[in-house]
């Protein structure tokens, strides 16, 4: 089922095919096309617990919490033609999960998953719900970021400097493993709160795609493989955002992912992408360490050189809920020499990790990898 025939993001941001920004989005064609494909796949995947009217309702809830007026209007219009929703205990449990995951993702924990399963939600239903919620948080940041590039949303006169969010302070994971209680560039493990798919249950095509992306040994990706087509599309967006040539230097894209992770309190994502940032720009490791060391409640965009300060400021503001970013931040980055393609790369990197952080935080948790000394 195709819900929207044209490019939804272009439509929501009023981009015409001949506009400069639309042409730049075409330079990132893999991310652009698969963002549209993800929208269509998530909203067309069948689920008895997530019929289309409930999906639209939940998408509108997420859009409202993020403050994206374009998305609020879009999902409101889609809801007009749908039958009214009958509230059930399972629906209310899903709504609670949505509200916490959207507004304060680090506050999600196993108890929210348990409430869903107690009300009859199966693993595949919960994964689809998580993908729906987190995709719309990505949509919102992408739409609002592109609007900023066009000079819209410039009425944020009192911008609050975004601070580092809360993160885990429990010493043990649900399964009794040591939990990381500080941000680090060290490698961490991750365990799911739901049953992942066993690799031998994948079809030949599913296994081939996951093997191509190096995902077959990952509990996280095998969990997301409850909806393997959505996983494949999402992986292609990831590749289209982070693995393209030209534009924003790769280390700054990875750094942006770490900034988002600091806002949302995702120790696992931060460890992966801070480490990558340091690998791509070894001379900037101290900057990356400084970011990771920012304490809860302390301003993230402080103490860096002008370019990194401006990057951190925009990324953190775009990652806040509700979104706090302003055209003045875009103006500052342009003054510092960032091209429009670099700005698109920065916005896409930031937006994608609104999605990634929330999946990691709401479907499982990290643990420390303890080496066997024997």
FIZAKOL-406349 format. One record per residue (C-alpha): residue in one letter; x, y, z. Coordinates in steps of 0.25 Angstrom, whole numbers. Example, Ala and Ser with C-alpha at 12.3 -4.5 7.8 and 13.67 -1.06 7.14 Angstrom:
FIZAKOL-406349
{residuo = a	east = 49	north = -18	up = 31} $
{residuo = s	east = 55	north = -4	up = 29} $
This chain:
FIZAKOL-406349
{residuo = x	east = 0	north = 0	up = 0} $
{residuo = x	east = 5	north = 14	up = -4} $
{residuo = x	east = 0	north = 24	up = 6} $
{residuo = x	east = 7	north = 36	up = -1} $
{residuo = x	east = 12	north = 36	up = -15} $
{residuo = x	east = 22	north = 47	up = -15} $
{residuo = x	east = 33	north = 50	up = -6} $
{residuo = x	east = 26	north = 53	up = 8} $
{residuo = x	east = 38	north = 61	up = 13} $
{residuo = x	east = 39	north = 70	up = 1} $
{residuo = x	east = 24	north = 72	up = 2} $
{residuo = x	east = 24	north = 75	up = 17} $
{residuo = x	east = 35	north = 85	up = 15} $
{residuo = x	east = 29	north = 91	up = 2} $
{residuo = x	east = 41	north = 88	up = -6} $
{residuo = x	east = 39	north = 88	up = -21} $
{residuo = x	east = 47	north = 79	up = -30} $
{residuo = x	east = 55	north = 91	up = -36} $
{residuo = x	east = 59	north = 97	up = -22} $
{residuo = x	east = 73	north = 97	up = -18} $
{residuo = x	east = 70	north = 89	up = -5} $
{residuo = x	east = 62	north = 78	up = -12} $
{residuo = x	east = 74	north = 76	up = -22} $
{residuo = x	east = 83	north = 75	up = -10} $
{residuo = x	east = 74	north = 64	up = -4} $
{residuo = x	east = 75	north = 57	up = -17} $
{residuo = x	east = 91	north = 57	up = -15} $
{residuo = x	east = 87	north = 48	up = -3} $
{residuo = x	east = 78	north = 40	up = -11} $
{residuo = x	east = 79	north = 27	up = -3} $
{residuo = x	east = 75	north = 34	up = 10} $
{residuo = x	east = 64	north = 42	up = 3} $
{residuo = x	east = 57	north = 30	up = -4} $
{residuo = x	east = 58	north = 21	up = 8} $
{residuo = x	east = 52	north = 31	up = 17} $
{residuo = x	east = 40	north = 31	up = 8} $
{residuo = x	east = 41	north = 16	up = 8} $
{residuo = x	east = 41	north = 15	up = 23} $
{residuo = x	east = 29	north = 23	up = 24} $
{residuo = x	east = 21	north = 14	up = 15} $
{residuo = x	east = 26	north = 1	up = 21} $
{residuo = x	east = 24	north = 5	up = 35} $
{residuo = x	east = 9	north = 10	up = 32} $
{residuo = x	east = 6	north = -2	up = 23} $
{residuo = x	east = 11	north = -13	up = 32} $
{residuo = x	east = -1	north = -21	up = 37} $
{residuo = x	east = -3	north = -22	up = 52} $
{residuo = x	east = -16	north = -25	up = 59} $
{residuo = x	east = -12	north = -16	up = 71} $
{residuo = x	east = -7	north = -5	up = 62} $
{residuo = x	east = -18	north = -3	up = 51} $
{residuo = x	east = -16	north = 9	up = 43} $
{residuo = x	east = -25	north = 19	up = 51} $
{residuo = x	east = -16	north = 15	up = 64} $
{residuo = x	east = -3	north = 17	up = 56} $
{residuo = x	east = -8	north = 31	up = 51} $
{residuo = x	east = -13	north = 34	up = 65} $
{residuo = x	east = 1	north = 30	up = 71} $
{residuo = x	east = 8	north = 38	up = 60} $
{residuo = x	east = 0	north = 50	up = 64} $
{residuo = x	east = 4	north = 49	up = 78} $
{residuo = x	east = 19	north = 48	up = 75} $
{residuo = x	east = 18	north = 60	up = 66} $
{residuo = x	east = 11	north = 68	up = 76} $
{residuo = x	east = 21	north = 65	up = 87} $
{residuo = x	east = 33	north = 69	up = 78} $
{residuo = x	east = 26	north = 82	up = 74} $
{residuo = x	east = 27	north = 80	up = 59} $
{residuo = x	east = 15	north = 88	up = 53} $
{residuo = x	east = 16	north = 82	up = 39} $
{residuo = x	east = 15	north = 68	up = 45} $
{residuo = x	east = 4	north = 71	up = 54} $
{residuo = x	east = -4	north = 76	up = 42} $
{residuo = x	east = -1	north = 65	up = 33} $
{residuo = x	east = -5	north = 54	up = 43} $
{residuo = x	east = -17	north = 61	up = 48} $
{residuo = x	east = -22	north = 61	up = 33} $
{residuo = x	east = -19	north = 46	up = 32} $
{residuo = x	east = -27	north = 44	up = 44} $
{residuo = x	east = -40	north = 51	up = 39} $
{residuo = x	east = -44	north = 40	up = 30} $
{residuo = x	east = -42	north = 29	up = 41} $
{residuo = x	east = -51	north = 22	up = 50} $
{residuo = x	east = -51	north = 27	up = 65} $
{residuo = x	east = -41	north = 19	up = 74} $
{residuo = x	east = -47	north = 11	up = 85} $
{residuo = x	east = -38	north = 11	up = 97} $
{residuo = x	east = -33	north = -2	up = 104} $
{residuo = x	east = -23	north = -5	up = 115} $
{residuo = x	east = -13	north = -9	up = 104} $
{residuo = x	east = -15	north = 4	up = 96} $
{residuo = x	east = -13	north = 12	up = 109} $
{residuo = x	east = 0	north = 4	up = 112} $
{residuo = x	east = 5	north = 7	up = 98} $
{residuo = x	east = 1	north = 21	up = 99} $
{residuo = x	east = 9	north = 22	up = 112} $
{residuo = x	east = 21	north = 15	up = 106} $
{residuo = x	east = 20	north = 26	up = 94} $
{residuo = x	east = 20	north = 38	up = 103} $
{residuo = x	east = 32	north = 34	up = 112} $
{residuo = x	east = 40	north = 29	up = 100} $
{residuo = x	east = 37	north = 42	up = 92} $
{residuo = x	east = 39	north = 52	up = 103} $
{residuo = x	east = 49	north = 45	up = 112} $
{residuo = x	east = 55	north = 33	up = 105} $
{residuo = x	east = 65	north = 30	up = 117} $
{residuo = x	east = 53	north = 28	up = 126} $
{residuo = x	east = 48	north = 16	up = 118} $
{residuo = x	east = 51	north = 3	up = 125} $
{residuo = x	east = 46	north = -12	up = 125} $
{residuo = x	east = 34	north = -9	up = 133} $
{residuo = x	east = 28	north = -2	up = 121} $
{residuo = x	east = 30	north = -14	up = 112} $
{residuo = x	east = 25	north = -23	up = 123} $
{residuo = x	east = 12	north = -15	up = 123} $
{residuo = x	east = 10	north = -17	up = 108} $
{residuo = x	east = 13	north = -32	up = 109} $
{residuo = x	east = 3	north = -33	up = 120} $
{residuo = x	east = -8	north = -27	up = 111} $
{residuo = x	east = -5	north = -37	up = 100} $
{residuo = x	east = 5	north = -29	up = 92} $
{residuo = x	east = 15	north = -39	up = 85} $
{residuo = x	east = 29	north = -37	up = 81} $
{residuo = x	east = 26	north = -33	up = 67} $
{residuo = x	east = 15	north = -23	up = 71} $
{residuo = x	east = 25	north = -16	up = 81} $
{residuo = x	east = 36	north = -15	up = 71} $
{residuo = x	east = 26	north = -9	up = 61} $
{residuo = x	east = 21	north = 1	up = 72} $
{residuo = x	east = 36	north = 5	up = 75} $
{residuo = x	east = 39	north = 7	up = 60} $
{residuo = x	east = 27	north = 15	up = 58} $
{residuo = x	east = 29	north = 24	up = 70} $
{residuo = x	east = 44	north = 26	up = 67} $
{residuo = x	east = 43	north = 28	up = 52} $
{residuo = x	east = 33	north = 40	up = 55} $
{residuo = x	east = 43	north = 46	up = 64} $
{residuo = x	east = 53	north = 45	up = 53} $
{residuo = x	east = 43	north = 50	up = 43} $
{residuo = x	east = 41	north = 62	up = 52} $
{residuo = x	east = 56	north = 66	up = 53} $
{residuo = x	east = 58	north = 64	up = 38} $
{residuo = x	east = 46	north = 73	up = 35} $
{residuo = x	east = 49	north = 84	up = 45} $
{residuo = x	east = 64	north = 84	up = 41} $
{residuo = x	east = 60	north = 86	up = 26} $
{residuo = x	east = 51	north = 97	up = 30} $
{residuo = x	east = 62	north = 104	up = 37} $
{residuo = x	east = 70	north = 103	up = 25} $
{residuo = x	east = 59	north = 111	up = 17} $
{residuo = x	east = 59	north = 122	up = 28} $
{residuo = x	east = 46	north = 116	up = 35} $
{residuo = x	east = 44	north = 115	up = 50} $
{residuo = x	east = 52	north = 127	up = 53} $
{residuo = x	east = 43	north = 132	up = 64} $
{residuo = x	east = 50	north = 125	up = 75} $
{residuo = x	east = 55	north = 137	up = 82} $
{residuo = x	east = 59	north = 131	up = 95} $
{residuo = x	east = 67	north = 119	up = 92} $
{residuo = x	east = 71	north = 111	up = 104} $
{residuo = x	east = 85	north = 104	up = 104} $
{residuo = x	east = 82	north = 89	up = 104} $
{residuo = x	east = 88	north = 81	up = 115} $
{residuo = x	east = 93	north = 67	up = 116} $
{residuo = x	east = 82	north = 57	up = 119} $
{residuo = x	east = 81	north = 47	up = 130} $
{residuo = x	east = 87	north = 33	up = 128} $
{residuo = x	east = 87	north = 20	up = 135} $
{residuo = x	east = 91	north = 19	up = 149} $
{residuo = x	east = 87	north = 5	up = 152} $
{residuo = x	east = 99	north = -4	up = 155} $
{residuo = x	east = 93	north = -17	up = 148} $
{residuo = x	east = 85	north = -20	up = 136} $
{residuo = x	east = 72	north = -27	up = 137} $
{residuo = x	east = 80	north = -40	up = 134} $
{residuo = x	east = 90	north = -37	up = 145} $
{residuo = x	east = 102	north = -32	up = 136} $
{residuo = x	east = 110	north = -20	up = 140} $
{residuo = x	east = 103	north = -7	up = 135} $
{residuo = x	east = 112	north = 4	up = 130} $
{residuo = x	east = 109	north = 16	up = 139} $
{residuo = x	east = 118	north = 26	up = 131} $
{residuo = x	east = 119	north = 30	up = 116} $
{residuo = x	east = 131	north = 24	up = 110} $
{residuo = x	east = 138	north = 21	up = 97} $
{residuo = x	east = 140	north = 6	up = 101} $
{residuo = x	east = 133	north = -5	up = 94} $
{residuo = x	east = 120	north = -9	up = 101} $
{residuo = x	east = 110	north = -20	up = 99} $
{residuo = x	east = 95	north = -19	up = 98} $
{residuo = x	east = 84	north = -29	up = 102} $
{residuo = x	east = 69	north = -29	up = 98} $
{residuo = x	east = 57	north = -29	up = 107} $
{residuo = x	east = 49	north = -37	up = 97} $
{residuo = x	east = 53	north = -49	up = 90} $
{residuo = x	east = 60	north = -47	up = 77} $
{residuo = x	east = 58	north = -56	up = 65} $
{residuo = x	east = 67	north = -68	up = 64} $
{residuo = x	east = 76	north = -67	up = 51} $
{residuo = x	east = 71	north = -80	up = 46} $
{residuo = x	east = 56	north = -75	up = 46} $
{residuo = x	east = 60	north = -64	up = 35} $
{residuo = x	east = 57	north = -67	up = 21} $
{residuo = x	east = 68	north = -68	up = 11} $
{residuo = x	east = 66	north = -54	up = 6} $
{residuo = x	east = 65	north = -48	up = 20} $
{residuo = x	east = 78	north = -55	up = 24} $
{residuo = x	east = 85	north = -51	up = 12} $
{residuo = x	east = 82	north = -36	up = 14} $
{residuo = x	east = 86	north = -37	up = 29} $
{residuo = x	east = 99	north = -44	up = 25} $
{residuo = x	east = 102	north = -33	up = 15} $
{residuo = x	east = 101	north = -22	up = 26} $
{residuo = x	east = 108	north = -31	up = 36} $
{residuo = x	east = 96	north = -32	up = 45} $
{residuo = x	east = 94	north = -47	up = 47} $
{residuo = x	east = 102	north = -48	up = 60} $
{residuo = x	east = 95	north = -36	up = 67} $
{residuo = x	east = 84	north = -38	up = 77} $
{residuo = x	east = 79	north = -24	up = 74} $
{residuo = x	east = 78	north = -26	up = 59} $
{residuo = x	east = 72	north = -40	up = 61} $
{residuo = x	east = 61	north = -33	up = 70} $
{residuo = x	east = 58	north = -22	up = 59} $
{residuo = x	east = 57	north = -34	up = 49} $
{residuo = x	east = 43	north = -37	up = 54} $
{residuo = x	east = 40	north = -27	up = 43} $
{residuo = x	east = 52	north = -30	up = 34} $
{residuo = x	east = 47	north = -21	up = 23} $
{residuo = x	east = 47	north = -9	up = 32} $
{residuo = x	east = 60	north = -12	up = 37} $
{residuo = x	east = 66	north = -13	up = 23} $
{residuo = x	east = 61	north = 1	up = 19} $
{residuo = x	east = 65	north = 7	up = 32} $
{residuo = x	east = 79	north = 1	up = 30} $
{residuo = x	east = 80	north = 7	up = 16} $
{residuo = x	east = 76	north = 21	up = 22} $
{residuo = x	east = 87	north = 19	up = 32} $
{residuo = x	east = 97	north = 16	up = 21} $
{residuo = x	east = 92	north = 28	up = 13} $
{residuo = x	east = 93	north = 37	up = 24} $
{residuo = x	east = 107	north = 33	up = 30} $
{residuo = x	east = 115	north = 26	up = 18} $
{residuo = x	east = 114	north = 36	up = 7} $
{residuo = x	east = 125	north = 44	up = 1} $
{residuo = x	east = 127	north = 59	up = 1} $
{residuo = x	east = 119	north = 68	up = 10} $
{residuo = x	east = 121	north = 68	up = 25} $
{residuo = x	east = 134	north = 61	up = 29} $
{residuo = x	east = 131	north = 47	up = 34} $
{residuo = x	east = 136	north = 50	up = 48} $
{residuo = x	east = 126	north = 61	up = 50} $
{residuo = x	east = 115	north = 53	up = 46} $
{residuo = x	east = 119	north = 42	up = 57} $
{residuo = x	east = 121	north = 54	up = 67} $
{residuo = x	east = 107	north = 59	up = 64} $
{residuo = x	east = 102	north = 45	up = 67} $
{residuo = x	east = 109	north = 45	up = 80} $
{residuo = x	east = 103	north = 59	up = 84} $
{residuo = x	east = 89	north = 54	up = 81} $
{residuo = x	east = 93	north = 42	up = 90} $
{residuo = x	east = 97	north = 51	up = 101} $
{residuo = x	east = 84	north = 59	up = 100} $
{residuo = x	east = 76	north = 46	up = 101} $
{residuo = x	east = 85	north = 38	up = 111} $
{residuo = x	east = 88	north = 27	up = 102} $
{residuo = x	east = 102	north = 21	up = 107} $
{residuo = x	east = 102	north = 10	up = 97} $
{residuo = x	east = 100	north = 19	up = 84} $
{residuo = x	east = 110	north = 29	up = 90} $
{residuo = x	east = 121	north = 19	up = 92} $
{residuo = x	east = 120	north = 14	up = 78} $
{residuo = x	east = 120	north = 27	up = 71} $
{residuo = x	east = 129	north = 35	up = 80} $
{residuo = x	east = 139	north = 24	up = 77} $
{residuo = x	east = 137	north = 25	up = 62} $
{residuo = x	east = 138	north = 40	up = 63} $
{residuo = x	east = 152	north = 38	up = 70} $
{residuo = x	east = 156	north = 28	up = 59} $
{residuo = x	east = 153	north = 37	up = 48} $
{residuo = x	east = 159	north = 49	up = 54} $
{residuo = x	east = 170	north = 44	up = 64} $
{residuo = x	east = 174	north = 59	up = 67} $
{residuo = x	east = 160	north = 62	up = 72} $
{residuo = x	east = 159	north = 51	up = 83} $
{residuo = x	east = 160	north = 61	up = 94} $
{residuo = x	east = 148	north = 68	up = 89} $
{residuo = x	east = 140	north = 55	up = 88} $
{residuo = x	east = 145	north = 52	up = 102} $
{residuo = x	east = 140	north = 65	up = 107} $
{residuo = x	east = 127	north = 64	up = 101} $
{residuo = x	east = 125	north = 50	up = 108} $
{residuo = x	east = 130	north = 55	up = 121} $
{residuo = x	east = 119	north = 66	up = 121} $
{residuo = x	east = 111	north = 64	up = 134} $
{residuo = x	east = 96	north = 63	up = 135} $
{residuo = x	east = 90	north = 77	up = 135} $
{residuo = x	east = 102	north = 83	up = 129} $
{residuo = x	east = 102	north = 91	up = 116} $
{residuo = x	east = 107	north = 82	up = 105} $
{residuo = x	east = 111	north = 93	up = 95} $
{residuo = x	east = 123	north = 99	up = 104} $
{residuo = x	east = 138	north = 100	up = 103} $
{residuo = x	east = 140	north = 96	up = 88} $
{residuo = x	east = 145	north = 103	up = 76} $
{residuo = x	east = 135	north = 112	up = 69} $
{residuo = x	east = 131	north = 101	up = 58} $
{residuo = x	east = 130	north = 90	up = 68} $
{residuo = x	east = 122	north = 99	up = 78} $
{residuo = x	east = 112	north = 103	up = 67} $
{residuo = x	east = 111	north = 89	up = 62} $
{residuo = x	east = 108	north = 84	up = 77} $
{residuo = x	east = 98	north = 95	up = 79} $
{residuo = x	east = 90	north = 92	up = 67} $
{residuo = x	east = 90	north = 77	up = 69} $
{residuo = x	east = 86	north = 78	up = 83} $
{residuo = x	east = 75	north = 88	up = 81} $
{residuo = x	east = 69	north = 79	up = 69} $
{residuo = x	east = 70	north = 67	up = 78} $
{residuo = x	east = 62	north = 73	up = 90} $
{residuo = x	east = 48	north = 70	up = 92} $
{residuo = x	east = 41	north = 79	up = 88} $
{residuo = x	east = 50	north = 83	up = 78} $
{residuo = x	east = 58	north = 96	up = 81} $
{residuo = x	east = 66	north = 99	up = 69} $
{residuo = x	east = 66	north = 113	up = 62} $
{residuo = x	east = 70	north = 119	up = 49} $
{residuo = x	east = 80	north = 127	up = 56} $
{residuo = x	east = 88	north = 114	up = 59} $
{residuo = x	east = 88	north = 111	up = 44} $
{residuo = x	east = 92	north = 126	up = 41} $
{residuo = x	east = 104	north = 124	up = 50} $
{residuo = x	east = 108	north = 111	up = 43} $
{residuo = x	east = 108	north = 117	up = 30} $
{residuo = x	east = 116	north = 129	up = 35} $
{residuo = x	east = 127	north = 118	up = 39} $
{residuo = x	east = 127	north = 113	up = 25} $
{residuo = x	east = 118	north = 101	up = 25} $
{residuo = x	east = 112	north = 98	up = 11} $
{residuo = x	east = 97	north = 94	up = 9} $
{residuo = x	east = 101	north = 80	up = 7} $
{residuo = x	east = 109	north = 80	up = 20} $
{residuo = x	east = 97	north = 85	up = 27} $
{residuo = x	east = 88	north = 75	up = 21} $
{residuo = x	east = 98	north = 64	up = 26} $
{residuo = x	east = 98	north = 70	up = 40} $
{residuo = x	east = 83	north = 70	up = 41} $
{residuo = x	east = 81	north = 56	up = 35} $
{residuo = x	east = 92	north = 51	up = 45} $
{residuo = x	east = 85	north = 57	up = 57} $
{residuo = x	east = 71	north = 53	up = 52} $
{residuo = x	east = 75	north = 39	up = 50} $
{residuo = x	east = 80	north = 37	up = 64} $
{residuo = x	east = 67	north = 42	up = 70} $
{residuo = x	east = 62	north = 29	up = 64} $
{residuo = x	east = 74	north = 20	up = 68} $
{residuo = x	east = 75	north = 25	up = 82} $
{residuo = x	east = 61	north = 22	up = 85} $
{residuo = x	east = 61	north = 8	up = 79} $
{residuo = x	east = 73	north = 5	up = 88} $
{residuo = x	east = 68	north = 11	up = 100} $
{residuo = x	east = 54	north = 5	up = 99} $
{residuo = x	east = 56	north = -9	up = 95} $
{residuo = x	east = 68	north = -13	up = 104} $
{residuo = x	east = 80	north = -8	up = 111} $
{residuo = x	east = 96	north = -8	up = 110} $
{residuo = x	east = 105	north = -16	up = 119} $
{residuo = x	east = 120	north = -15	up = 121} $
{residuo = x	east = 128	north = -26	up = 114} $
{residuo = x	east = 137	north = -33	up = 124} $
{residuo = x	east = 149	north = -40	up = 119} $
{residuo = x	east = 152	north = -54	up = 124} $
{residuo = x	east = 165	north = -53	up = 132} $
{residuo = x	east = 167	north = -68	up = 133} $
